[in-house]
Amino acid sequence: MAIHEAIDTYLNAVEKKFGTDVRRKTEVAHRGGNTFVLKRAGAKHSQVVDLGNLTLMAKHLQSNA
C-alpha cells in the first residue's frame, strides 16, 4: 500500500504545483522493490528514483506550491 500512496502523493503534489494537465502527462511506474521510473511532462527521458527520493520530491513540491 505504501507504493501506491507514494505515487499518489507525488502526483497530487505535481497537480497542486503545476496543474492537472501536467499531472496527466507525468508518469510514475513501480519497477519492483523501492524502484520507480519517473517520466516528467515534457521530458525526453525517464529517470529511475527510489522510494525515498520520490517522497522527498513530493515534499519539496508541496512546500513550494
N, C-alpha and C positions, 0 to 999 in steps of 0.2 A: 504494500500500500504506500510506502514512503516514496517509491519510484514515481507513481502517478501523481502523488501530491507535489513532489518537487517539480515535475514537468508543468503541472497546472499553476503552481506558484510563479514559476518563471514566465510562463505565457501571460498570466494575469498582470505581472509587472510590466512586461513589454506593452501590453494593451494600454495600461494606465499611463505609461510614459509616451508612447508613440501612436496609439490609436488601434482600432480594430483591423484596419487594412494591413498594417504591419504585422499584427498578431497572426492573421491568416496566412501571411507569406513566410512566417518563421516556422521552421520545422525542428522538432526535437524528437529523437528516436533513441530508445533504450537499447543498448547493444550487449547487455549482459553484465552482471556484477554491478560495479559502480560506474560504468562507462556509458556515455551518451554521445551521440553525434548531433551537433547543432549546426543548422544552416540558417543564417540570418537573412532577413528580407534584403534583397539587392546584392547579396554577397555572391561572388563567383564560386567560392569553395566552402566546403563544410569544415568544421573543426571538431576534434574529439575533446571532450571535457569529462571530468569525473563529477560525482555527486556533490562533493564539497565545493568545487568551483561553480557548479550550476546554482547551488544555494547562495553562494556569495554574490554571484552576478545578479540574482533575483533581489537580494537585499540592497545591492548598490542601485539598481533601477528604482526600487521602491523609495529609497531615501532621496533620490534625485528627481522624482516625478513631480 
